[in-house]
Amino acid sequence: MIGCAFFMEGLDSTMIAVAIPDMARALGEMPLRLNLVITTYLLSLAVFIPVSGWVADRLGTRVVFCAAIAIFAAGSALCGLAPNLPMLLGMRVLQGFGGAMMTPVGRLILLRSFPRSGLVSAMNWMTIPAMIGPTMGPIVGGFLTTYFSWRAIFYLNLPIGIAGVVLALWLIENFRAPAPTRFDLRGFFIAGSGLALLELAIENVGRPIIPGPLGTIFFVAAFAILLLYGWHAGRREDPILDLRLFRIRTFRIGTVTGSVCRMGLDAVPFLLPLLFQIGFGLSPLQSGLLSFSSSLGAMLVRTLSTLLLRFFGFRRLLVGGAFLAAAVTVGCGLLRPETPAWLIVLFVLLSGCVRSIQYLGLNTISYADVPGAVLSKSTSVGGVAQQLARGFGIAIGAAMLALIAGPTNLTVEDFRLAFFLIALLPLLSVAGFARLSPLDGAEVSGHRQAQPRSA
C-alpha cells in the first residue's frame, strides 16, 4: 500500500516530463517555462515536508497517510481542469502539499516496521512499485498526450489514489509518538521563505524577473533567511528541521553530498524528453518510448542491489556510482537525431541503472546510523534535501539551456553543452563520498571488508 503512493508519484512525475511541449503550446507558454510545473511541485514538497513528521507523530501514520493520498489525487485532478499556467501552478502547490505528507510518512512507516538488518530488503520491495510508475509514465503520458490530451495525465491519479486510501485504511497501523513536541511555527515560516527564495533565485538566472546584477538580491536574501533559520534552530530543542542531525556523519554525507549528486542525476530525466521532442522533432509518444527504458533499467537493477551493496559497501558503491553518473550524463550530450533508436534505448537504460543504484545507496546510508527516537525528524530533513535537490537540478538544467540558447530556438548543440555542464555535479560529490569509512553502514549493507591478518 505504501508502494501504491510511490507508484502514483513516480507515474505523475514522468508523465508530465513528456507532456511539457504540448502543455506549453496549449497554455501559450515557452517549453522551458513549463519546468515551473515540476519545480513548483518540488518546492511545495520541500516547504511542507518538515510538517509531515510532526503531524504523523501527533495524528498517527495511517490518518496522515490516507489524507495525503487523497489531497495528492484531488490536487492532480484540479491540475487537469486548470485553464492557464498560474492556475496550474497553484494546483501543483496543493498537490505538493499532499505529496509532502505522503512520501516521508510512507518511508517513516517502513523505518518503524523493519529492523536495520532488513532495511535494504524493505526499501527494495517498496521501490518496486515506485520504479514501475516511472517505467510506465513516459509511455502512458506520451500515449495520453498524443491521442487524448495532456490533461488526461492528471485525471489518471484519481482511481489510483482511491485504491491507495482503501489499502492504507485496511493494512496500516495508526502509530503515534507518545508525546509529540510543540510545532515550530516560526521556524516553518523562516525555513519555507528561505527555500522558496532560493528556488526563485535559480529560476531568475534562466528567465530574469529582475535583470542584471540586481538578480543577485534573490540569492543574498535567500541565504540571509536560511542563516536566520540556522540561528533559530540552534536556540530551540525541537526545531522544525533539526540541523543537529548533521552531526551524524553518515546522515550528513548521504544528505548533503548526496544532494549535490542528485541534482545532476535528476536534471537528466527532465532534459532528455525535451531533447527528443524539441531537438530531434519526435512526438510525445515516441519520446516516451525512448525514455521509458531509464526506469525499466532502474527497476531491473534493483534485483542486484543487495548483492552490490554487500560486495562493495557504501563507500565504493557511491564513489563509483558518481563517476558512472557523470560519464552517462556526458553520453546523453553525444546523442544525435541520426543515432539508432536501439542504441538510444540501451544508453537510457544504462542511465536508469546507474541512477537507481545511487539512489538506493543514498537513501539507505542516510538513515543507517540514525537513532530510532529521531527517525521522524530525520525523514523530514532528508525528504526536504531530496526534493530540493530534484527541484534545483531541474531548475539548473532549464537555466543552463536558457543561458546557452539565449533568445534563439533550442538546438541539439545547446542540449549537448547543457549535459556536459550537468555532468560536473556528480563529479563534485566524489570527494564527499570518499570520506565514508569502508565499513560505514555495514550493519545495513552486510558488507564486511577483509581484515588484515596479524603477523
N, C-alpha and C positions, 0 to 999 in steps of 0.2 A: 504493500500500500504506500510505503514511503517512495518506492521506485516509481509509482504512478505519478506522483507530484514531480519528481525529477524528469520523468518522461515528458510530461506536459511542458515543462520549462525548456527542456532541450529541443523539443519539436518546435516550439514557438520561436526560439532564437534563430534556428537555421532556416525556417520557412521565411522569416522576414528578410534575411540576408539576400535570398534570390529574388525577392519581390520588390526590392528597393527601386530599380529603374522604372518599373511600371507604376509604383506608388508615386514617384516623383512626377511622372507625366500626368497622372490623374489629378494630382493636387497642385500642378503648376509650379513645381519647385525644381531646383537643380539636384541631380542624384546625390552629390556629395553632401548636400544639406540634409538629406534624409538619414545620415548617420545619427542625427539627433533622435530619431525614433528608437535607436538602440541605446545610445548613451544616456538619454533621459531616463529610460527604464533602469539602466545600471546605476545611475546616480541615485535614483529613488531607492533602489535596493540598498546602496551604501549608506544612505541617510537613515533609513528605517531599520536596518538590521540590528543596530545597537539596542533597539527596543525589544527585540524578539526574545532574548534570554530572560529579561526581567518579566515580561508578560507570561512566558511559558512557566516560569517558576511560580508566578502568582495565581494564574488561572488554570494551569495544567496543560500538559503537552497535547492531549487529544483535542481539547476545546480549541486551543490556538491553531493547531494544525488543520483542523476542519474549517475553521473560519478563514484561514489563509488561502486554502484551496478555493473556497467559494468566492472570495474577493478577487483572486487572480483570474478565475474563469469569467466572472462578471465584468471585470475591467477589460478583459480581452474582447468580449462581445461588444462592449461600448466602443472600443477602438474601431471595430468593423463598421460602426454607424457614423464615425467622425466625418464631417463634411469638409474639413480643412486641416492644415498642419497644426495650428495651435490647439484645436480640439483633440486631435490625435495625441499630441504630446501630453495634454492634461490627463487623458485616459491611460496613457502609459505610466504616468506617475501613480495613478490608482492601482494599476496592475503591479507596479513595482512594490507598492506597499504590501500587497498580498504575497508576492514572491519573497519579500524580506522576512516575512514570518515563516513561510513555507519551507525554504531550503535549510536555514540554520536549525530550525526546530526539528526537522526530519533528521539532520545529522546528529543533533543532540539526543534524539531517541535512540539512535544506533549506538552512540558512545556510552549511554547509560545501560544499554541492554546486553553488551558483549564485553568479555574480559579483554585486556590488552593483547593477549596472545591470539585472540580470534578476530582482532580488529581488521587486519588486511583482508581476510576472507569475507567479513561482513561488508566492508567497503566494496569489494569486488561484486558481490551479489547485488548490492544496492545500485551499483553503477551500470549493471547490465541494461535495465530499462532506461537509465539515464543516457546510455550510449545508443540504444535503439531509436530513441527520439531524434537525436541529431542525424542518425543514419537515414531515417525516413524523411526528415524535414526538408532537405533540398529537393527531393523528388516530389513529395506531396505538395510543397509550396510552389514548385515550378509548374506542376500539373494544374493546381487550382488557379494560379495566376494566369497561365496560358489559356485555359479553356473555360474559366469562370471569371473570377475577379480576385484581386489582391485582398479584398475584404473577407473573402471566404476563409482565408487562413486564420483570421481571428475568431470566427464563429466556431471553428473546429474544436477549440478548447472547452466549449460548454459541455458536451457529453462526457469528455474525459474528466473534467472537473467533478461532475456529478458522481461518476464511478469512484473517484478518489475519496470524496466525502463519505460515501456509503462504506467503503472498505475501512477507512480510518475509524469511523464510529464503531465498527464491528470488531476490529482487531487491536487497536492501540489502547494501552493502559493510560489513564489520565494522571500521570506522575506530577506531583507538585513538590517544590522545595519546602522544607519545614518552616523557614522564616525568611521570606523574600525581603531584601533591603528596600529602603525608600528609593523611588525613581529619581534619577539625577536629571531633572527637567532643564536646569540651567546648562549643564554640560551637553545635553542633547541639542539644544539650540546653538550653542557655540560650535560644537563639532560639525553639525549639519550645515551651518553657514559657511564654515571654512572649506568643507569638502565641496559644496556647491560652487563656491567662488573659484576653487582650483580647477574644477571641470570647465567652468566658463572661461577661465584664463587660457586653457589649452584650446578650446573651441575658437577663441578670439584670434589665435595665431593663424588658423586656416581661413577664417571668414571674419575679418576685423569688424567688431562693433565699435570699438574705439581704435582708430587707426594710429599707426606710427608708434613712437616711444611711449605714448600715453597708455598703450595697451598693457604695459608692464605694471600698471596700477592694480590690475586684477591679481597678478602674481604676488605683489607686495601685500595687498590686503588679505589674500588667502593665507599666506604664510604667517602673517601677523595674528590672524584669528586662530590658526592652528597652534601657534606658540602660546596664545592665551589659554587655549584648551589644555595644553600640557601643564601650564601653571595651575589651572583649576583642578585637573585630575590629581596633581600631587598633593593638594590640600584636602582631598576627600578620601574617606575609607571605601566608598562604594561608587566610583565614577561610572558613567555610562559606558565608557571604553576604558578598561583598566590597563593602563600603559605599563604597570608593574609586571605584567605577563611577559614583557620583552626581556626580563631578566633571565627567563628560561631560555638557554642558548638554542636548543633545537627549535623552539617555537619562534624565536627571533629570526633565525636563518630561514626556516620554512616559510615564514610570513613576509618578512621584509625583502630578503634576497629573492624569495620565490615570486614576489610581486613584480620585480624587475624582469624576471624571466617570463612571467605570464603576459606582460604587456606585449612582448614580441610574439609569443605563441598565439594570443588572442587577436592580434591585428590581422593575421593571415586569413582566417575564415571570413573576415569582413572584406578583405581586398580581393580574394580570388573570384567570388561571383561577379564583382564589378569588372575585373579583368576579362572574364569570359563574355560578359554581355556588352560592355562598353568598348573594350579593347578588341575582342575577337568578333563582335557582332552576333553572338548566339542568342537564342530565345531563353526565357526563364527556365523552361523545361530542360533544354539542352544543358544549360548551366547547372541545373540541379543534378542531372545525370552524371556530370563530370565531378561535381562537388561531393556527392554522397559518399564516395569511396573513402574520404577522410574519416568520417565517423564509423564506417564499416571497419577500417583498419584499427581504429581506436577500440572498437568492441572486440575484434578478433584477438588483438594482442593481450587483452586482459586475461586470457586463459594462461598466458605465460608469466604474468606479472609477479605472482607469488614466487615462482622459481627464480626469476631475475633478481628480485629483492633479496632472496635468501643467498644467492650466489655472489652478487656484487656488493650488497649492503647499500645503505642510503647514500653515502659519500660518493662512491664511484658511479652509482647509477645516475645521480643528479648532475655530477660534473660531465659525464659522458653524454647525458641527455641534452645538456645545454649546448655542447659543441654540435651535436647532431641537429638540434633545432635551428641553429644558425646556418648550418650547411643546407638544410632543406628549404629554409626561407630564401636563401640566395638562389637555390634551384628554381623556386617559383618565379623569380625575376627573369629567368632564362627561357620560360615558356613562350612560344610564339603561335600565331594562328595556324601555321603550317605544321606544328608539332602533331604527330599522330595521336588520335584520341586515346588509344590503349596506353600510350606512354604517359599522357597527362593523368589518366585514372590511376596508373601504377604509382606515379610520383605523389599524387594527392593522398593515396592510400598510405604511403610511407610517412607522409607528413602527419597523418592521423595517428599512426602507431607511435611516433616519437612524442607527440603531444599527450597521448593517453598515459604512457608510462611516466612522463614527467609530472603530470597532474596527480597521479596516484602517489608517487613519491613525496610530492609536496604536501598533499592532503594528509598523509599518514605521519610523516616526520613532525609536522607542526604540533600534533597532539600526543606524540609518543611519551613525553615526559610531563604532561600537564596533570596536576593533582585532580582527583575527582571532584573536590569541593568547588573548583573554579572552572569546571568544564563549560558551563553555560556562558560564563564571561569570555572564555577562550574562543568558543564558536562565534560569538558576536564580533570580537576583534578580528578573528581570522576571516569571517564572512565579509566584513567591511573591506579588508585588504584585498580579497579576491575580486569582489565586484568593482572596486576602484581600479584594480589592475586591468580588468576586462574593459571598463569604460575608457580609461586613459589610453589603453592600447589601440582601441578603435578610433578614439579622437586623434591620437598622434598619427595613425595611418592616414586618416582623412586630411589632417592638417598638412602632412608632408605632400600628399598628392596635390592639394590646393596650391601650396607654395611652389612646387615643381612645375605644375602646368600653367599657373598664372591665370590670365583671363582667357586663354585659348582652350579648345576642347582637349579632353584627356586622350593620350595616345598610349600605345603599348610601351614606348620608351619611358614615359612618365611612371608607369607602374613598375618598370624594371628598376629604376633608381630608388623608388619608394621601398621595394622589397629589400634591396641591398642595405639601405639605411636601417630598416626594421631589424635586420639580422644582427645588428650590433647589440641589441638589448639582451638576448640570451647570452651573448659572449661576456657582457658586463657582469652577469650573475655568477660566472665560473669562480671568481675569487672568493665570493661568499660561501658557495657550496664546499669549496676546498677546506674551509675552516671546520667542517664537521669532522669528528673523530671517526675512524673506520668502524668503531663499534657503537656509534650513536644509533639509538633506535633498534638495537639488536633484539630486544625482547619482543618487539613488534614484527620485525622482518624475519627473524630466525637466523640472521647472518652471524656466523662466528668465524672471525679471521684466525687463521692458524697461528698458534702461539709459538714463539721461538723455543727451540729445545735448549735445555740447560746443559752446560758443559759437563 
